[in-house]
Amino acid sequence: MTVVLSPSILAADFSCLADDVKRLEQSGIKDLHLDVMDGHFVSNITFGIDLIKHLRPKTKMNFDAHLMVTNPNVLLNGLKEAGVNSVTVHVEACKHLYHTVETINKLGMQGGVVLNPSTNFESLKYMAEDNIIKKVLVMSVEPGFGGQAYLPMSTKKIKDLANWRDENNYNFIIQVDGGINLNNIQTVVDAGATDIVIGSSIFKHRELEKNVADFRKLLSL
C-alpha cells in the first residue's frame, strides 16, 4: 500500500508561497492540496483560479483541488485550464452530484467526493458502482478552517469506508483531511487511508524539509 502525503497550502505563509512549493517538491512531495473556499459554503475565503494558475509553472506536482464552494460547476473549466489534476466536491454543494463528478472526469481530471463528519458514505453507492468516483475525501474536522484537532470518530468512518469499498470491489482512493499530525497519522493509514492531507504539521515553524522528513520516516516512505 503506497501512502501519499498531500500538504495543504491553507497552512502556508502566502507571502512566500512559490518558494515553499518548490521546497516541498524538493523534499519529495508529489501532490499539493488546494483548499478553495468561497466565504459562502464555508465562512472562510482562501483563493481562486488565478492563484492556482500562477503556481502551476512553479512545480510539476499534482494539483488536488478541494472545492468548498456553493456552486463548484462554474469553476471546473477554469480549474482544468489552470492545470489542476484532481477535484473533490462536497455532497451538500452539488445539486446533481453524479453529473458534477462525471464532468470533472470528462475534463480529464480525477473526480472525487467529500464527506463531512456528519455525511454518510452509503449514499455514494450508485456512483461507486459506475466507477465515477476516483477519490473519497473524509473530513476529519469540520470544513472551513485549518489548525483544528482530529475528530476521533473519523477513524471508524475511514475503516468502515475502506471495508465497504473492498467488500464491493469499488475502485476509489480514500483521502483524509483535518488535524493530521505525527501522533495520529499511523492510525489513519492503518484504518485504510492512502492519501493524507497535512497542513499545520507540515508548515509549522517553516521547517518544511524537516517536517516532511519526519512524516516520511514514520511511515517508512
Residue pairs with C-beta under 8 A, 6 or more apart in sequence:
1 189
1 194
2 194
3 189
3 194
3 195
3 196
3 219
3 221
4 30
4 31
4 194
4 195
4 196
5 29
5 31
5 196
5 198
5 202
5 212
5 215
5 216
5 221
6 29
6 31
6 32
6 33
6 64
6 175
6 195
6 196
6 197
6 198
7 24
7 29
7 32
7 33
7 197
7 198
7 199
7 202
7 203
7 212
8 33
8 34
8 35
8 146
8 177
8 197
8 198
8 199
8 202
9 17
9 20
9 21
9 32
9 33
9 34
9 35
10 33
10 35
10 46
10 146
10 199
11 146
11 147
11 199
11 200
11 202
11 203
11 204
12 20
12 203
13 20
13 203
13 206
17 55
18 55
18 58
20 203
20 206
20 208
21 32
21 55
21 58
21 59
21 61
22 58
22 59
23 208
23 209
24 32
24 61
24 202
24 208
24 212
25 59
25 60
25 61
26 209
27 208
27 209
27 212
27 213
28 212
28 216
28 221
29 61
29 212
30 61
30 62
31 61
31 62
31 64
31 195
32 59
32 61
32 62
32 63
32 64
33 64
33 66
33 177
33 197
34 47
34 52
34 63
34 64
34 65
34 66
34 84
35 46
35 66
35 68
35 146
36 46
36 47
36 48
36 65
36 66
36 67
36 68
36 69
36 75
37 44
37 45
37 46
37 68
37 69
37 144
38 45
38 68
38 69
38 70
39 45
40 69
40 70
41 68
41 69
41 70
41 90
41 92
41 93
42 68
42 143
42 144
42 145
43 144
44 144
44 145
48 75
49 75
49 78
49 79
49 81
49 82
52 63
52 65
52 79
52 82
52 83
52 84
53 81
53 82
53 83
55 63
56 63
56 82
56 83
62 85
62 86
63 82
63 83
63 84
63 85
63 86
64 84
64 85
64 86
64 87
64 88
65 79
65 84
65 86
65 87
65 88
66 87
66 88
66 114
66 137
66 177
66 197
67 75
67 87
67 88
67 89
67 90
67 93
68 90
68 93
68 143
68 144
69 75
69 93
70 93
71 93
72 87
72 89
72 90
72 93
72 94
72 100
73 94
73 100
73 103
76 87
76 100
76 103
76 104
76 107
76 109
77 107
79 87
79 109
80 107
80 108
80 109
84 109
85 109
85 110
86 109
86 110
86 111
86 112
86 134
86 135
87 104
87 109
87 110
87 111
87 112
88 111
88 112
88 113
88 114
88 135
88 137
88 175
89 97
89 100
89 101
89 104
89 111
89 112
89 113
89 114
90 113
90 114
90 116
90 143
91 97
91 113
91 114
91 115
91 116
91 119
91 123
91 124
92 116
92 119
94 100
94 101
97 113
97 127
98 126
98 127
98 130
98 132
100 111
101 111
101 112
101 113
101 127
101 132
101 133
102 111
102 132
103 111
104 110
104 111
104 112
105 111
105 132
105 134
110 134
110 135
111 132
111 133
111 134
111 135
112 133
112 134
112 135
112 136
112 137
112 172
112 173
112 175
113 124
113 127
113 133
113 135
113 136
113 137
114 136
114 137
114 139
114 143
115 121
115 136
115 137
115 138
115 139
115 157
115 161
116 139
116 142
116 143
117 139
117 140
117 141
117 142
117 151
117 153
117 154
117 157
121 136
121 157
121 160
121 161
121 164
122 164
124 133
124 136
127 133
128 165
128 168
128 170
128 172
129 168
129 170
131 170
131 171
133 170
133 172
134 172
134 173
135 172
135 173
135 174
135 175
135 195
136 161
136 172
136 173
136 174
136 175
137 175
137 176
137 177
137 197
138 154
138 157
138 158
138 161
138 174
138 175
138 176
138 177
138 193
139 154
139 177
139 178
140 150
140 151
140 154
140 176
140 177
140 178
140 179
140 180
140 188
141 148
141 149
141 150
141 151
141 177
141 178
141 179
142 148
146 199
146 200
147 199
147 200
148 178
148 179
149 179
150 178
150 179
150 180
150 181
150 184
151 178
151 179
154 176
154 178
154 188
155 187
155 188
155 191
156 191
158 174
158 176
158 188
158 191
158 192
158 193
159 191
159 192
161 174
161 192
162 174
162 191
162 192
162 193
163 192
164 170
165 171
165 172
165 174
173 194
173 195
174 192
174 193
174 194
174 195
175 193
175 194
175 195
175 196
175 197
176 188
176 193
176 195
176 196
176 197
177 197
178 197
180 188
180 196
180 197
180 198
180 199
180 201
181 198
181 200
181 201
182 201
182 214
182 215
182 218
185 196
185 198
185 215
185 218
185 219
186 218
186 219
188 196
189 196
189 219
198 215
201 211
201 215
202 208
202 211
202 212
202 215
203 211
204 211
215 221
